[in-house]
Amino acid sequence: MADKKPDFSDVTSGSSSTAPTVAGTRSYTVVAGDSLSKIAKKLLGDSNRWKEIHQLNADTVKNPNLIHPGQVLKIPDK
């Protein structure tokens, strides 16, 4: 008996997030090697704005030095 593999040829790619959106914010998914200061520099142009990111995510990021790949963060709009 041959194993049948599922056919996903009709599936289209997309993305979704269960992270709540907050007015004046966008979301960012953490990748390996990220830190709040690196994210702030990349997205906001100033690494010192990491505190703003931490404040927006204080409910899920207790320690700003411990973020994990795959974690979805709220980022303030410029």
N, C-alpha and C positions, 0 to 999 in steps of 0.2 A: 504494500500500500504506500503510494507516494504522498509525501507531505505537500499539501497545497499551501503556497505562500499567499499572503493577502495582497490584493491588487489595490495600490494607492495611486494609480495613474490619473484618477480624476480629482485628486486632492490638490488644492492650490495653497501656496504658502501664505503666511500672514503672521501677524503678531498680536498678542493680546496681553493684558496685564490685569491682575486683580488688585493692583495698588490703587488706592483711592486718589483721585486727582484733586488738587487744591487750586483755587483760582490764583493765577499768577505763577504757576509752577509747571514744570514738565517732568518727565520721568527719565531715569537713566539706569541701565542695568550694569552692575559692577562686573568688571572682568579681572582676571588674574593680574596682579601687579598694581592694581588701583589703590589709592589712598584718598581720603577726603580732600587733601590739599592738591593732589594730582588732578582729581576730577574738577575741583574749583578752578585750577589753572586752565585746564582744557576747555571747560564749558563757560566759565565766567571771566576768564582772562586774568584772574588774580588768585594765587594760591592761598592768600590770607582770608579768603571768603569761605574757607572750609567750615568755619563756625556757623555760618548761615545754613549750610547744607545739614550740619549736625542738628541744629535747632529744628529744622523742618522734619527731621527724621528721628527725633528724640524718642518717639514711641517704639521704634524698632532698633535703633542704634544706641545702645546704652553706653558703649565705650567707643569713642571716635577712632581709636586705633585698631578696632576689630570690625572690619567689614569683609564680606565674603562674596566671591564670584557668584553671580546669579541673583544677588540681592537687588531689588528694585528700589531706587532712592528717588525722592522728590527733590527737584533742583529748582531754585528760584529763577524766574525769568530775569534776564539782565536787568 
